[in-house]
Amino acid sequence: MSTLLDQMLEPLMDDLDAPRARKLAALRADPKLQAQVDQLADKANEGTLSESERAEYDKYLAAWHLMSLMQRRARRFLKESGES
């Protein structure tokens, strides 16, 4: 079953080609940003996030969720097209 976000991404993903799909699937946060997110995740697990840190972390989680969906779709495209 598709989620609302999957349905909203459909038009974008319909225009996907193999080179773009490979780039999308390979996207990663730069080390500095990843370290910042990891630090916030540690504080969240410890229950020590401030209100502003919680808001920042929530934004990262939303972006991560969106990117995860797009990358999943890109990998599926590559697999189904025999380009993986």
C-alpha positions, 0 to 999 in steps of 0.5 A: 500500500502506498503512503501519501508521500509515496503518491506525492513523489510519483510524478517526480519518480516517473521521470527517473532514469538510471544515471539519476537513480544511481546518484539518488541511491548513493546520496549520503550526508556529509561527515560533519552533518552526520556527526551533528545528527548522530550527536542529536540522536544520542541526546534523544536516546538519553532524553537530554534534548533541549526544545530547540535541539528536539525541533532541529532533530525532528527536521533531520528525521523528516528529511531522512524519511523523505530521502529514504523513500526516494532512495528506495524508489530509485533502487527499485527502479534500478532493480526493475530496469536491470540497471542495479 
